[in-house]
């Protein structure tokens, strides 16, 4: 995401490279390029101008510390201004009422049904809630089937009434059902509607009045660019929603919607969809997003994702095996499955500072582990547990059985040895205790 914007901002900052101090001339030249980069990213002209005017005001006359170059100072000023433009800090859901009712609204095809399920998955797995999904889209064929299929994937019940054609009644009865069955979150998936369709807009207004949601979330496709911002404004005028979910942010190289929705409707972006998996819903952190836009990576989010997959009991067992030099291909396979749960590989690599730019032209597919998995699955249980027995004959058999080459099998065995060395280093008592402390702190 934001590849084009990141590249253009980097070029803009080069104007100040080698400059001894910030002056009105070089600031004007730099900010002209910054403004062009924002406009190319589909940011509204008025907002782009306000942004650069604010940066200019803060930059001129500022004494640059001897340890900081003018270009570094400008990066910091732009970073701070981007963070403020996107909302300064993350915005939490209001989950204080029991049950909390969340109403999902948006255009047709914006991803409401999928993101209703993603939100339920997030609340169940990360917030310890008991959510109920409500199928209140009575117009789209198979909308109920889609939500029920997604509900089964994440093990969340779906309330539906196939014979009822009034979504207001469905929503009302769903809230009653939630109260009677101890559900503490109700997520109402509504039909997609156009802002110009008065009848449909009135209908969602009636649903909102009936169930009195604590959160109304506007789901919008980031790929629609500035149109997403205009639509957000039209829906806000009718619904006065409390937050935005931006979908397909991983597919948008411009990112104008993410940057400007907050300033246009004065409502925070609360979540971003960053992939197809049910777990691919992230809390929107303005500062971390500014880091990524400016090529600084997002190590905090990377560590948090790793910690979500971190199991203390399994870690203790693994630590013991590593100490005894017993780490084998069963353990190697298990570690691969944990990494896969963290999200798309390119997204994960992009969180490492400097890697986003390095990987710009590299196509990292999510099935990158498939050959390794095939090779491990082609081994016998004895071979997986005892890698030292893998002689030339066995390696040839594994290559043939997995559809790979002998060179690939040899490379994977070498990878196992390198992984063992690395894990011996990180499994030292001090490192493991630090990880445990970090996890407890998050609780």
Order of alpha helices (4+ residues) and beta strands (2+ residues): alpha-alpha-alpha-alpha-beta-alpha-beta-alpha-beta-alpha-beta-alpha-beta-alpha-beta-alpha-beta-beta-alpha-alpha-alpha-alpha-alpha-alpha-alpha-alpha-alpha-alpha-alpha
